[in-house]
């Protein structure tokens, strides 16, 4: 696996590529859309602008890469944590804006019975853009997990949202080309996607504003204790125990009753007379007995 410094450099590089590509794509879409009075092309350009801002937030987050040999600490510094929080909050707001814009555009398409563009040039451009956007999105998805960065994850979600919208518009045009009654498919599907975009944006904003924000992963995939007993033991500094008193799953007995009985007899001859399943438990129990006396 690449070093932490190299991963950060990759994140900056793919984000710069995303800024350049979406900037050119958005400018052309808005220009052609204004000339042809195509609402979908204009919205496509606005969507690209949102992706440009999202990628710039990632560049801003990782503008200061780690030193050679430096690895990610178990917890981010206050400085880096602030950058992660601002980046996550910013991209979450952008996703909310994308969802609202998608809903408004889709509602207008459905209300006015606007037909999709079925020209060969439009289909070729949409297919090419879809392929390039997928190639840009895949590294972001990998880097989000490798860096354990909430900001990078938000950028990957934003890119995926744009891929999904482009795919819907492309498929909608193909369907309308062979079935004139399917003019509403892309608008209705995009309307459903707008709800998903807003949900992702809401989760990111909530995670960034959470008091438990760590800068990595997300609120839903944060490690959670299996139960209250195990978490309480960990906070008190004692090894977590299960319902049978075992210190961990690895040393918990997993055998038949006969084997357990034989093991119990053998345990009486061990140095640990208290029958603890491992040395950590033995030391803990001995300390407790000493305190009781």
C-alpha positions as CSV (number, residue, x, y, z in Angstrom):
1,X,0.0,0.0,0.0
2,X,1.4,3.5,-0.8
3,X,2.6,5.7,2.0
4,X,0.4,8.2,3.7
5,X,2.3,11.0,1.9
6,X,1.8,9.4,-1.4
7,X,-1.9,8.8,-0.8
8,X,-2.3,12.5,0.0
9,X,-0.5,13.4,-3.2
10,X,-2.8,11.1,-5.2
11,X,-5.8,12.8,-3.6
12,X,-4.6,16.2,-4.6
13,X,-3.7,15.0,-8.2
14,X,-7.1,13.4,-8.9
15,X,-8.9,16.4,-7.5
16,X,-7.0,18.8,-9.7
17,X,-7.8,16.5,-12.7
18,X,-11.5,16.7,-11.6
19,X,-11.4,20.5,-11.4
20,X,-9.9,20.8,-14.9
21,X,-12.2,18.3,-16.5
22,X,-15.4,19.5,-14.8
23,X,-14.5,23.1,-15.4
24,X,-14.2,22.5,-19.2
25,X,-17.3,20.3,-19.3
26,X,-19.4,22.7,-17.3
27,X,-18.4,25.7,-19.4
28,X,-19.2,24.0,-22.6
29,X,-22.5,22.7,-21.2
30,X,-23.7,26.1,-20.1
31,X,-22.6,27.7,-23.3
32,X,-24.3,25.2,-25.6
33,X,-27.3,25.1,-23.3
34,X,-27.8,28.8,-23.4
35,X,-27.5,28.8,-27.2
36,X,-29.9,26.0,-27.7
37,X,-32.1,26.9,-24.7
38,X,-31.6,23.4,-23.3
39,X,-32.5,23.3,-19.6
40,X,-30.8,19.9,-19.1
41,X,-27.5,21.2,-20.6
42,X,-27.5,24.2,-18.3
43,X,-28.2,22.1,-15.3
44,X,-25.5,19.7,-16.4
45,X,-23.1,22.7,-16.3
46,X,-24.3,23.7,-12.8
47,X,-23.7,20.1,-11.7
48,X,-20.2,20.3,-13.0
49,X,-19.6,23.6,-11.1
50,X,-20.6,21.9,-7.8
51,X,-18.2,19.1,-8.5
52,X,-15.4,21.7,-9.2
53,X,-16.0,23.3,-5.8
54,X,-16.1,19.9,-4.1
55,X,-12.7,18.9,-5.6
56,X,-11.2,22.3,-4.6
57,X,-12.2,21.6,-1.0
58,X,-10.2,18.4,-1.2
59,X,-7.2,20.2,-2.6
60,X,-7.5,22.8,0.2
61,X,-7.7,20.0,2.8
62,X,-4.5,18.2,1.6
63,X,-2.6,21.2,0.5
64,X,0.0,20.5,3.1
65,X,1.0,16.9,2.6
66,X,2.8,14.8,5.2
67,X,6.6,14.7,5.4
68,X,8.5,11.7,4.0
69,X,8.1,8.7,6.3
70,X,5.3,10.4,8.3
71,X,2.2,8.2,8.7
72,X,-1.3,9.1,9.8
73,X,-1.7,9.3,13.6
74,X,-4.3,7.4,15.4
75,X,-6.2,10.7,15.9
76,X,-5.9,13.9,13.8
77,X,-4.3,17.0,15.2
78,X,-6.6,19.9,16.1
79,X,-5.4,21.7,13.0
80,X,-6.1,18.8,10.6
81,X,-9.4,18.0,12.4
82,X,-10.6,21.5,11.7
83,X,-9.8,21.2,8.0
84,X,-11.6,17.9,7.8
85,X,-14.6,19.4,9.6
86,X,-14.8,22.4,7.3
87,X,-14.3,20.2,4.2
88,X,-16.9,17.7,5.2
89,X,-19.4,20.4,6.1
90,X,-18.8,22.2,2.8
91,X,-19.2,19.2,0.6
92,X,-22.3,18.2,2.6
93,X,-23.9,21.6,1.8
94,X,-22.9,21.2,-1.8
95,X,-24.7,17.8,-1.9
96,X,-27.8,19.4,-0.4
97,X,-27.7,22.1,-3.1
98,X,-27.3,19.5,-5.8
99,X,-30.3,17.6,-4.4
100,X,-32.4,20.7,-4.4
101,X,-31.3,21.8,-7.9
102,X,-32.0,18.3,-9.2
103,X,-35.5,18.2,-7.7
104,X,-36.3,21.7,-9.2
105,X,-35.0,20.8,-12.6
106,X,-36.8,17.4,-12.7
107,X,-40.1,19.0,-11.6
108,X,-39.8,21.6,-14.4
109,X,-39.1,18.8,-16.9
110,X,-42.1,16.8,-15.8
111,X,-44.4,19.9,-15.6
112,X,-43.5,21.1,-19.1
113,X,-43.3,17.7,-20.7
114,X,-39.8,18.5,-21.9
115,X,-38.5,15.8,-24.2
116,X,-34.9,14.5,-23.8
117,X,-32.3,15.4,-26.4
118,X,-31.8,12.4,-28.7
119,X,-29.3,13.8,-31.2
120,X,-26.3,11.6,-32.0
121,X,-23.9,14.3,-30.8
122,X,-25.7,14.6,-27.5
123,X,-25.6,10.9,-26.9
124,X,-21.9,10.6,-27.9
125,X,-21.0,13.4,-25.6
126,X,-23.0,12.0,-22.7
127,X,-21.5,8.5,-23.1
128,X,-17.9,9.9,-23.3
129,X,-18.5,12.1,-20.2
130,X,-20.0,9.1,-18.3
131,X,-16.9,6.9,-19.0
132,X,-14.5,9.7,-18.0
133,X,-16.4,10.5,-14.8
134,X,-16.4,6.9,-13.7
135,X,-12.6,6.7,-14.2
136,X,-12.2,9.8,-12.1
137,X,-14.6,8.6,-9.4
138,X,-13.0,5.1,-8.8
139,X,-9.7,6.5,-7.4
140,X,-11.5,8.9,-5.1
141,X,-13.5,5.9,-3.7
142,X,-10.2,4.1,-3.0
143,X,-8.5,7.1,-1.5
144,X,-11.4,7.9,0.8
145,X,-10.9,4.5,2.5
146,X,-7.1,4.5,2.3
147,X,-6.8,8.0,3.9
148,X,-9.8,7.5,6.2
149,X,-10.8,11.0,5.3
150,X,-14.3,12.3,5.7
151,X,-13.6,15.1,3.2
152,X,-12.3,12.7,0.6
153,X,-15.3,10.4,1.1
154,X,-17.6,13.4,0.6
155,X,-15.9,14.2,-2.7
156,X,-16.3,10.5,-3.8
157,X,-20.0,10.7,-3.0
158,X,-20.3,14.0,-4.9
159,X,-18.6,12.5,-8.0
160,X,-20.8,9.4,-7.8
161,X,-23.9,11.6,-7.7
162,X,-22.8,13.3,-10.9
163,X,-22.2,9.9,-12.5
164,X,-25.6,8.8,-11.5
165,X,-27.3,11.9,-13.0
166,X,-25.3,11.6,-16.2
167,X,-26.3,8.0,-16.5
168,X,-30.0,8.8,-16.0
169,X,-29.9,11.5,-18.6
170,X,-28.1,9.2,-21.1
171,X,-30.5,6.2,-20.5
172,X,-33.5,8.5,-20.7
173,X,-32.4,9.8,-24.1
174,X,-31.9,6.3,-25.4
175,X,-35.3,5.2,-24.1
176,X,-37.1,8.2,-25.6
177,X,-35.4,7.5,-28.9
178,X,-37.1,4.1,-29.2
179,X,-40.2,4.9,-27.1
180,X,-41.8,8.4,-27.4
181,X,-44.0,7.7,-24.5
182,X,-41.0,7.5,-22.2
183,X,-40.2,11.2,-22.1
184,X,-40.8,11.3,-18.3
185,X,-38.3,8.6,-17.3
186,X,-35.2,10.7,-16.8
187,X,-37.1,13.4,-15.0
188,X,-38.8,11.0,-12.6
189,X,-35.7,9.0,-11.9
190,X,-33.7,12.2,-11.3
191,X,-36.4,13.3,-8.9
192,X,-35.8,10.1,-6.9
193,X,-32.0,10.6,-7.0
194,X,-32.5,14.2,-5.6
195,X,-33.9,12.7,-2.4
196,X,-30.8,10.4,-2.1
197,X,-28.4,13.4,-2.7
198,X,-30.1,15.4,0.0
199,X,-29.9,12.4,2.4
200,X,-26.2,12.0,1.8
201,X,-25.7,15.7,2.3
202,X,-27.7,15.8,5.5
203,X,-25.6,12.9,6.9
204,X,-22.4,14.7,6.1
205,X,-23.5,17.9,7.7
206,X,-24.7,16.0,10.8
207,X,-21.4,14.1,11.0
208,X,-19.4,17.3,10.7
209,X,-21.4,19.0,13.4
210,X,-21.3,16.0,15.7
211,X,-19.3,16.3,18.9
212,X,-17.9,12.8,18.1
213,X,-16.4,13.9,14.8
214,X,-13.0,12.3,14.2
215,X,-12.3,13.4,10.7
216,X,-12.5,9.8,9.3
217,X,-15.1,7.6,7.9
218,X,-18.6,8.8,8.8
219,X,-21.1,8.6,11.7
220,X,-22.9,5.5,10.4
221,X,-19.7,3.4,10.0
222,X,-17.9,4.5,13.2
223,X,-16.9,1.5,15.3
224,X,-19.5,1.0,18.0
225,X,-19.2,-1.1,21.1
226,X,-21.0,-4.4,20.9
227,X,-22.8,-3.9,24.2
228,X,-22.8,-1.6,27.2
229,X,-20.9,-4.0,29.4
230,X,-17.9,-4.3,27.1
231,X,-17.7,-0.5,26.6
232,X,-18.0,0.2,30.3
233,X,-15.1,-2.2,31.0
234,X,-13.0,-0.6,28.4
235,X,-13.6,2.9,29.9
236,X,-12.7,1.6,33.4
237,X,-9.5,0.1,32.1
238,X,-10.5,-3.6,32.6
239,X,-10.5,-6.2,29.8
240,X,-13.9,-6.6,28.3
241,X,-15.8,-9.8,29.3
242,X,-18.6,-11.7,27.8
243,X,-21.6,-13.3,29.6
244,X,-19.5,-16.3,30.6
245,X,-16.7,-14.2,32.2
246,X,-14.2,-14.9,29.4
247,X,-11.8,-12.0,28.7
248,X,-12.1,-12.3,25.0
249,X,-13.7,-14.5,22.3
250,X,-10.3,-16.0,21.4
251,X,-9.9,-17.7,24.8
252,X,-13.6,-18.4,25.4
253,X,-14.2,-22.2,25.4
254,X,-15.7,-23.4,22.2
255,X,-15.9,-27.2,22.8
256,X,-18.3,-30.0,23.7
257,X,-19.3,-30.5,27.4
258,X,-17.0,-33.5,27.6
259,X,-14.0,-31.5,26.4
260,X,-14.8,-28.7,28.7
261,X,-14.9,-31.1,31.7
262,X,-11.5,-32.5,30.7
263,X,-10.1,-29.0,30.4
264,X,-11.4,-28.0,33.8
265,X,-9.6,-31.0,35.4
266,X,-6.4,-30.0,33.6
267,X,-6.7,-26.4,34.7
268,X,-6.5,-27.5,38.4
269,X,-2.9,-28.5,37.8
270,X,-1.9,-25.2,36.1
271,X,0.1,-22.5,37.8
272,X,-3.0,-20.2,37.7
273,X,-5.0,-21.8,40.4
274,X,-7.8,-19.3,40.0
275,X,-8.8,-20.9,36.7
276,X,-8.4,-17.8,34.7
277,X,-8.5,-18.3,30.9
278,X,-5.4,-16.2,30.3
279,X,-2.7,-14.3,32.1
280,X,-4.4,-10.9,31.8
281,X,-7.5,-12.3,33.5
282,X,-5.4,-14.0,36.2
283,X,-3.6,-10.8,37.0
284,X,-6.8,-8.9,37.1
285,X,-8.5,-11.4,39.4
286,X,-5.5,-11.7,41.7
287,X,-5.5,-7.9,42.1
288,X,-9.2,-8.0,43.0
289,X,-8.6,-10.7,45.6
290,X,-5.8,-8.7,47.1
291,X,-8.0,-5.7,47.4
292,X,-10.7,-7.7,49.1
293,X,-8.3,-8.9,51.8
